[in-house]
Amino acid sequence: MRAGLIIVGVILIGLGIWVVAGNGSYSKTDTLAQVGSAKITATHDKSVPQWVGIAGIVIGGVVAVAGIARKR
């Protein structure tokens, strides 16, 4: 369990740094118009907010430290 906490913490820290560096994004598709079965859609690329990356770094750090400091 101790090693698992450390691994999860390091993964969260890595993903948090990746998002803060500006690499986290997702696609959102909106329907602009629909007539019968015909649709007009638009796809937008949106970036993940930086606060999500910062939260991932902080939570990952807490989890990793908890894994290191955990006693048997």
DRENMI-488620 format. One record per residue: residue number from 1; residue in three letters; x, y, z of N, C-alpha, C in turn. Coordinates in Angstrom, 2 decimals, m for minus. Atoms other than C-alpha are relative to their C-alpha. Example, Ala and Ser with C-alpha at 12.3 -4.5 7.8 and 13.67 -1.06 7.14 Angstrom:
<atoms>
{atom 1,ALA,{0.89,m1.19,0.00},{12.30,m4.50,7.80},{0.90,1.20,0.00}}
{atom 2,SER,{m0.82,m1.19,m0.06},{13.67,m1.06,7.14},{m0.77,1.09,0.73}}
</atoms>
This chain:
<atoms>
{atom 1,MET,{0.82,m1.19,0.00},{0.00,0.00,0.00},{0.87,1.26,0.00}}
{atom 2,ARG,{m0.89,m1.15,m0.09},{2.89,2.34,0.78},{0.55,0.38,m1.37}}
{atom 3,ALA,{m0.55,m0.27,1.34},{4.44,1.98,m2.67},{m1.09,0.52,m0.93}}
{atom 4,GLY,{1.11,m0.46,0.83},{1.02,2.46,m4.26},{m0.30,1.48,0.21}}
{atom 5,LEU,{0.23,m1.42,m0.27},{0.55,5.81,m2.52},{1.09,0.87,m0.63}}
{atom 6,ILE,{m1.10,m0.76,0.58},{3.96,6.98,m3.65},{m0.15,0.09,m1.52}}
{atom 7,ILE,{0.16,0.03,1.46},{3.30,5.94,m7.26},{m1.14,0.91,m0.43}}
{atom 8,VAL,{1.14,m0.85,0.34},{m0.12,7.63,m7.33},{0.36,1.47,0.19}}
{atom 9,GLY,{m0.42,m1.37,m0.24},{1.39,10.79,m5.83},{0.90,0.53,m1.10}}
{atom 10,VAL,{m0.91,m0.43,1.07},{4.15,10.94,m8.43},{m0.75,0.18,m1.31}}
{atom 11,ILE,{0.80,m0.14,1.23},{1.65,10.39,m11.26},{m0.82,1.28,0.03}}
{atom 12,LEU,{0.77,m1.23,m0.12},{m0.57,13.20,m9.96},{0.88,1.24,m0.16}}
{atom 13,ILE,{m0.93,m1.12,0.14},{2.43,15.52,m9.69},{0.38,0.19,m1.47}}
{atom 14,GLY,{m0.37,m0.07,1.42},{3.48,14.69,m13.26},{m1.13,0.54,m0.86}}
{atom 15,LEU,{1.14,m0.49,0.78},{m0.01,15.25,m14.66},{m0.28,1.47,0.31}}
{atom 16,GLY,{0.20,m1.39,m0.38},{m0.31,18.51,m12.71},{0.98,0.91,m0.70}}
{atom 17,ILE,{m1.02,m0.79,0.69},{2.94,19.81,m14.16},{m0.31,0.08,m1.49}}
{atom 18,TRP,{0.35,0.04,1.42},{1.78,18.75,m17.65},{m1.12,0.99,m0.29}}
{atom 19,VAL,{1.11,m0.94,0.21},{m1.45,20.77,m17.26},{0.46,1.43,0.19}}
{atom 20,VAL,{m0.48,m1.37,m0.25},{0.29,23.83,m15.79},{0.88,0.48,m1.15}}
{atom 21,ALA,{m0.86,m0.38,1.12},{2.75,23.79,m18.69},{m0.82,0.37,m1.25}}
{atom 22,GLY,{0.85,m0.40,1.12},{m0.23,24.35,m21.02},{m0.30,m1.10,m0.99}}
{atom 23,ASN,{0.21,1.10,0.93},{m0.46,20.92,m22.60},{m1.35,m0.70,0.16}}
{atom 24,GLY,{1.28,0.67,m0.23},{m3.82,19.85,m21.16},{m1.12,0.67,m0.77}}
{atom 25,SER,{1.12,m0.55,0.75},{m6.73,20.31,m23.55},{m1.00,m1.11,m0.32}}
{atom 26,TYR,{1.03,0.94,0.40},{m9.96,18.67,m24.62},{m0.85,0.64,m1.09}}
{atom 27,SER,{0.85,m0.49,1.08},{m12.40,18.98,m27.51},{m1.45,0.01,0.45}}
{atom 28,LYS,{1.42,m0.12,m0.31},{m15.98,20.16,m27.15},{m0.73,0.24,m1.30}}
{atom 29,THR,{0.78,m0.13,1.22},{m18.53,19.74,m29.93},{m1.36,0.59,0.33}}
{atom 30,ASP,{1.29,m0.66,m0.17},{m21.53,22.07,m30.12},{m0.82,m0.15,m1.27}}
{atom 31,THR,{0.91,0.03,1.14},{m24.57,21.68,m32.37},{m0.49,1.42,m0.24}}
{atom 32,LEU,{0.39,m1.36,0.32},{m25.14,25.00,m34.09},{m1.41,0.06,m0.57}}
{atom 33,ALA,{1.34,0.03,0.59},{m28.23,24.10,m36.12},{m0.34,m1.43,m0.37}}
{atom 34,GLN,{0.46,1.33,0.38},{m30.34,21.05,m36.80},{m1.33,0.13,m0.72}}
{atom 35,VAL,{1.23,0.01,0.79},{m32.93,20.63,m39.54},{m0.24,m1.45,m0.40}}
{atom 36,GLY,{0.26,1.41,0.27},{m34.43,17.16,m39.62},{1.17,m0.84,0.50}}
{atom 37,SER,{m1.14,0.83,m0.40},{m31.57,14.69,m39.62},{1.35,0.66,m0.31}}
{atom 38,ALA,{m1.24,m0.71,0.33},{m29.00,17.24,m40.89},{0.41,0.89,1.18}}
{atom 39,LYS,{m0.52,m0.81,m1.11},{m26.79,18.88,m38.27},{1.19,0.82,m0.48}}
{atom 40,ILE,{m1.21,m0.80,0.18},{m24.23,21.67,m38.33},{0.65,0.07,1.37}}
{atom 41,THR,{m0.70,0.03,m1.28},{m21.66,21.19,m35.59},{1.33,0.74,m0.11}}
{atom 42,ALA,{m1.30,m0.67,m0.09},{m18.56,23.04,m34.47},{0.79,m0.65,1.14}}
{atom 43,THR,{m0.87,0.59,m1.02},{m15.64,21.53,m32.56},{1.01,1.04,0.46}}
{atom 44,HIS,{m0.91,m0.97,m0.59},{m13.64,23.73,m30.19},{1.00,m0.72,0.89}}
{atom 45,ASP,{m1.02,0.51,m0.93},{m10.37,22.88,m28.46},{0.06,0.94,1.19}}
{atom 46,LYS,{m0.04,m0.81,m1.22},{m10.45,24.08,m24.87},{1.12,m0.52,0.88}}
{atom 47,SER,{m1.09,0.41,m0.88},{m7.59,24.06,m22.40},{m0.53,m0.23,1.41}}
{atom 48,VAL,{0.34,0.29,m1.38},{m7.81,22.62,m18.91},{0.49,1.17,0.85}}
{atom 49,PRO,{m0.43,m1.14,m0.83},{m7.71,25.44,m16.29},{1.26,m0.32,0.81}}
{atom 50,GLN,{m1.25,0.21,m0.73},{m4.38,25.94,m14.54},{m0.23,m0.41,1.44}}
{atom 51,TRP,{0.24,0.36,m1.39},{m5.96,25.59,m11.10},{m0.15,m1.51,0.16}}
{atom 52,VAL,{0.10,1.47,m0.06},{m6.66,21.92,m11.93},{1.40,m0.61,0.09}}
{atom 53,GLY,{m1.37,0.49,m0.05},{m2.95,21.37,m12.55},{0.66,0.29,1.33}}
{atom 54,ILE,{m0.57,m0.36,m1.31},{m1.96,23.20,m9.37},{m0.57,m0.90,1.08}}
{atom 55,ALA,{0.63,0.90,m0.98},{m4.47,21.15,m7.38},{0.58,m1.41,m0.12}}
{atom 56,GLY,{m0.61,1.31,0.20},{m3.01,17.97,m8.91},{1.39,m0.09,0.60}}
{atom 57,ILE,{m1.34,m0.02,m0.58},{0.50,18.98,m7.87},{m0.07,m0.05,1.52}}
{atom 58,VAL,{0.11,m0.04,m1.47},{m0.58,19.78,m4.30},{m0.50,m1.33,0.55}}
{atom 59,ILE,{0.55,1.28,m0.48},{m2.70,16.65,m3.86},{0.99,m1.13,m0.21}}
{atom 60,GLY,{m1.02,1.02,0.26},{m0.01,14.49,m5.47},{1.14,0.07,1.01}}
{atom 61,GLY,{m1.05,m0.15,m1.01},{2.58,15.92,m3.08},{m0.44,m0.52,1.35}}
{atom 62,VAL,{0.52,0.48,m1.28},{0.39,15.21,m0.07},{m0.08,m1.52,0.01}}
{atom 63,VAL,{0.12,1.46,0.07},{m0.29,11.64,m1.21},{1.37,m0.67,0.02}}
{atom 64,ALA,{m1.35,0.57,0.01},{3.40,10.97,m1.93},{0.65,0.09,1.37}}
{atom 65,VAL,{m0.58,m0.16,m1.33},{4.49,12.36,1.44},{m0.70,m0.95,0.98}}
{atom 66,ALA,{0.72,0.93,m0.87},{1.77,10.29,3.14},{0.50,m1.43,m0.23}}
{atom 67,GLY,{m0.54,1.34,0.28},{3.12,7.19,1.39},{1.37,m0.19,0.57}}
{atom 68,ILE,{m1.36,0.10,m0.54},{6.66,7.94,2.49},{m0.04,m0.04,1.52}}
{atom 69,ALA,{0.02,m0.12,m1.45},{5.71,8.80,6.08},{m0.84,m1.09,0.67}}
{atom 70,ARG,{0.88,1.01,m0.58},{3.27,5.90,6.57},{0.80,m1.08,0.73}}
{atom 71,LYS,{m0.67,1.04,m0.79},{4.29,3.49,9.29},{m0.72,m1.32,m0.18}}
{atom 72,ARG,{0.60,1.33,0.16},{3.69,m0.23,9.12},{m0.68,m0.45,1.24}}
</atoms>
